[in-house]
């Protein structure tokens, strides 16, 4: 009976030593090491996407302003290549906006609107107290215009890069659940007095009316930041523990 008890005790000690070896492994030289292990974490990932007005389907979304029969590069919808989930911020990295076919640009900046994603407030005309809330996504300066009343100086393309110009980034709290399309509109500030292409006479820009570009296209590069449930980066190599 005593012999069996001693045998069980010896087996228990061996199992205990094995467990210690598993929790405190050693390398071939007898140095104590520990394997790296991943840890769950909530982090953000970023994707860059290029938008081009030429990718729109002019038959599925038609700008109703002015009774147009096809969509214009100043107001269009594009579908994104994937569904972006849990979006926490959108940044406009760069843009190329060709001047409108007829008359060119008529103001020294252009307002970019993206339906449902706007966070920029604008003042109303006539010093009205009730302004325009969440009316634009970005403000893009036009450095080509020296004199807003001169049509001939407004026909150059706008090249925007946020490394040089003002940064346009919008953050969303709580995050946007699903994002699969952009409805982009380019316009001037509501109520801006602009000259006409034919007479160069002042004319008030209608509120919220998109700019008519005709055959002049545009493109944008956006950076989309999303929440991601993942693991911290880890290595499969063992790390030596030093005293």
Secondary structure, DSSP 8 states (H G I E B T S, - for coil): -HHHHHHHHHHHHHHHHHHHHHHS-B-TTS-BEEE----EEEEEEEEEEEEEGGGS-TTTS--TGGG-SS-BTTEEEEEEEEEEEEEEEEEEEEEEE---TTT---SSEEEEEETTT--EEE--GGG-SS-EEEEESEEEE-TT-S-TT-GGGS-S-EEEETTTS--EEEEEEEEEEEEEEEEEEEE--TT-EEE-TTT--EEE--TT-B---TT--EEEEEEEEEEEEEE----SSEEE---
